[in-house]
Amino acid sequence: MADTLDPKGLIRESYRIDGITPGECRSIFLDWALSVDGDGDTRTQIEGLIKRYGVANPDHPMTAVLHEGLKAAEAPKRRGGSRGRGR
């Protein structure tokens, strides 16, 4: 059965790498983000990964990256053009 939260096992493997850096975790996170189903709710998927891996590893750099990703998923996007400017 396919893992819908971590289809390639990238996040799981990042937690197994000794001495992984925050930069490496961000790179892995980007690879993960490109590999997940675009139809899903990214925020819910990241929350699931935090529950699965981050709770047991609160000081791991990937946990911090996942929390950053969660904040980015919440950020409202500015609309461009005339709709983005106040009237």
N, C-alpha and C positions, 0 to 999 in steps of 0.2 A: 504494500500500500504506500502510495506517495505521501511524503510529508508536505503538506500545504504551507506550513509556516517556514520551513527551511528546505526547499526542494533539492538543493545540491549539498546540503549539510555544511555549508560555509560557516554559519554562526556556531554550530556545534564544534566544528574543528578549531575555530578561533579560540574557544575556551580551553582547548587541549594543548595549545602552543605555549611552551614556557618562554617567558620573557617577551611576549608580543608587545609591541608599542601601540600607543593610541593612533598613530598615523597608519600603521598596518591594519588596525581594526577599522578605521574609516574606509580604507581601500576595500577591505573585505565586505563591509556594510554596503558600499556602493555596488559591488558585484552581486551581493544578495538582492539589493533593490532592483537591479536590472533583470534578475532571474525569477522574481515572484510574479504571480498572476496579476496582471494589470487591472482585472475586474474586481479584485478584492479590496477591502478597506485596509490600507497600509497601517493606519493607526492601530487597528485591532490586531493586525499581524505582529507589529512591534510589541504591543502589550503582551501578546502571547509568548513572544521570545523572552521578554523580561521575566515573566512568570516561570518559564521553563528553565532558563539558565541564569538570569540575573539575580534572582532571589537567593540562590545558593552561592553566588559569586559577586557580592556587592562591590568589592574593590577591584574587580577585573576591568581593564580598559574597555573591553567590548560592552560591558554593562553601561559605562558612561556614554559610549557612542550610541547605544540603543536609546538611552534617555535623551540625548541630543536629537536623535532622529524623531523621537516622539514629540519633542517641542517643535521641530520643523514641520511635522505633519499638522500641528495645531495652527501654525502661523497663517493668517489670512493673506491671500494673494491680492496684490494691487491690480486693478484693471487698468489697462492702457487706454490711450486715446482720450477722446472727449468724455467718455464715461468715467474715467479715472480722475478727472479734474472736478473740483467743487464748483458749483454754480451759485 
